[in-house]
């Protein structure tokens, strides 16, 4: 359980770092910056928009924290 809590807090720190305007959501542009900062991968704007569309549970065109965690967990797999 400690590992899960620690991992969650790490995700939260990363999420807050890239939520530039502090609205609790990550845009496709912010997602691209996040991916490039935490990996050697590049994410095109088109791919970032597709990832957001796929994972965006409330349909607002942005990733909330839960959506973001699903993205990060999916990338790791």
PEPE-V717547 format. One record per residue. SS is DSSP state (helix for helix, strand for strand, loop for the rest). PHI is phi in whole degrees, 0 to 359 (none if undefined). Layout:
ss->(SS,SS)
phi->(PHI,PHI)
//
This chain:
ss->(loop,helix,helix,helix,helix,helix,helix,helix,helix,helix,helix,helix,helix,helix,helix,helix,helix,helix,loop,loop,loop,loop,loop,loop,loop,strand,loop,helix,helix,helix,helix,helix,helix,helix,helix,helix,helix,helix,loop,loop,loop,loop,loop,loop,helix,helix,helix,helix,helix,helix,helix,helix,helix,helix,helix,loop,loop,loop,loop,loop,loop,loop,strand,loop,helix,helix,helix,helix,helix,helix,helix,helix,helix,helix,helix,helix,loop)
phi->(none,302,299,297,295,297,298,298,290,295,300,296,297,296,302,295,297,262,277,302,265,68,272,79,222,244,278,304,295,295,297,300,298,297,299,292,282,258,210,273,277,249,238,290,301,299,292,296,296,294,297,297,301,292,263,288,287,261,73,268,81,225,261,282,300,298,298,298,298,298,297,298,297,293,295,294,278)
//
